Amino acid sequence: MGDEMILKGQVLSFSDSPFDAPPQDASRFDEALVLRDGKIVGIGGFADLRKAHPKAEITDYGTHVIMAGFVDAHAHYPQTAMIASWGKRLIDWLNLYTFPEEMKFGDEGYAAEIARRYLDLTTSNGTTTICSFCTIHPASVEAFFSEVQSRGQRVVAGKTCMDRNAPDGLRDTAQSAYDDSRALLQRWHGVDRISYAITPRFSPTSTPEQLEAMGALWAEHPDCLMQTHLSEQVDEIEWVKSLYPEARDYLDTYEMHGLLGARGLYGHAIHLEPRERDRLAEVGAGLVHCPTSNMFIGSGLFDMGGLMEAGQRVGLATDTGGGSSFSMLRTMAAAYEVAQLRGNPLHGAQLIWLATVGSAEALHMGDKIGNIAPGMEGDLVVLDLASTPAIAQRERHASEIWEAMFATIMMGDDRAIADVWIGGKRFEENAR
């Protein structure tokens, strides 16, 4: 038996989805949890846990909230350095900012530097699992996974595949995309806490031949996730129609090439046709809401209420660097604002659930991360509900825990992150 730790505080867990049950009933707060060998082995009253684990070391977080680490279900780590680039629509933004930056990632040294910076920034914001696009360069994947491996994090990532409508030096081919992805998948998938995602960027930057090659690879490795983009902007959808005139809709460009399935992750999914909604729900695919990105690039308002009511599997994500923040708290605040604009305000428990359980389930990792329960992996974030003077004065006037939590969701940032645990170990660099 390994060393045991008792973490004492307000321990938040979910017994149900707050979209399916009243939010206060779906969530609960306990006094403590127990960690051993990288996993949660107990949750409940402090006195009972202390009696059952008399030799455990105790860390007392007082009134801080201890909860599952945030799960960012759609990100682009190579865009770290050019986050918050001014004011362009998607296609212009890609050509002016994103593609020139991604060109640099053939240099594994540069890729390693950005991977370290990105993971430091996300961890300091309480994010413990990320699903990231890399670039077309295998070196960008190697650098990211190597850095992640040294930290013991659970992540998903893959080599981005593009064989058209991208600059010279940032295109592969249908064959090289297949060969490179297959080699990286065989080297990394299932190693430690690493999972590989087959990653065609989106239909406009892949020929039908490349999408078909990615579909073939996914059929050969169906336990892998597949990630891409779907229906982000209206002019993008028109572009897809012009490139794939035979397709019924945007989703069909993936479906006809074997890229629609339960383990598919479709970022944005804002402007969906009725057939697309039906098919995505039918196969149980994962939709990923990226609210700061959608507003920053002017894409549109995600239909959280309608999609959840239809039984879709939905996660939450920063979409850095299209998104303007590395913080899942800021992302939750943006999700609330988008939902308000659609006439469907979200409860604090629903926002936290989306950033933890919802994203974990979209990644098919809900049995490992995203919640606090015996057997779950020890990825945790500790929230200070009075991290700034403005938040502290609001928290003092809160009549119950979710009212206090909501102030941090709406106004909090990295200062609210009191501590982070990854794989049952305190991430010392970010502890304060």
Secondary structure, DSSP 8 states (H G I E B T S, - for coil): ---EEEEEEEEEEESS-TTTS-HHHHEEEEEEEEEETTEEEEEE-HHHHHHH-TT-EEEEEEEEEEEE-EEEEEEEGGGGGGTT--S--HHHHIIIIIHHHHGGGGSHHHHHHHHHHHHHHHHHTTEEEEEEE--S-HHHHHHHHHHHHHHT--EEEE-EE--SSS-TTS---HHHHHHHHHHHHHHHTTSTTEEEEEEE--GGGS-HHHHHHHHHHHHH-TTSEEEEEES--HHHHHHHHHH-TTSSSHHHHHHTTT--STTEEEEE--S--HHHHHHHHHHT-EEEE-HHHHHHTT-----HHHHHHTT-EEEE---TTTSS-S-HHHHHHHHHHHHHHTT----HHHHHHIIIIIHHHHTT-TTTSSS-STTSB--EEEE-TT-SHHHHHHHHT-SSHHHHHHHHHHH--GGGEEEEEETTEE-GGG--
